[in-house]
Amino acid sequence: MSSQYQRFLKVLEKWPVDKTKPNRDLGEQIRKHINILTNPASLTTEETSKITTKIDSLERLANNIYGKKYVRLRDSTATGLSVEQCSQVLSSDFLQYLNEGSGK
């Protein structure tokens, strides 16, 4: 198993799938690309370099590097909603509710 594959799996352990956002969740989208790493023999040097760069970026996100480096002073959002409320508003159930209410 390649070292990239191992690093990718460690990122996935930190990035769970959000079941409230099917087909729109970043964790789910990341998992769809794992088949590329299961056959490293077919990868060119350029593709390997691109994958390494992507895994590096995902590791920084999963480890919250920038969240720790640039600590937020307030818990407010631009909408005035809490983090929990924003999560609820972005859920597929809420979006379906809005679509039903608008007659679509």
Secondary structure, 3 states (H helix, E strand, C coil): CCHHHHHHHHHHHHCCCCCCCCCCCHHHHHHHCHHHHCCHHHCCHHHHHHHHHHHHHHHHHHCCHHHHHCCCCCCCCCCCCCHHHHHHHCCHHHHHHHHHHCCC
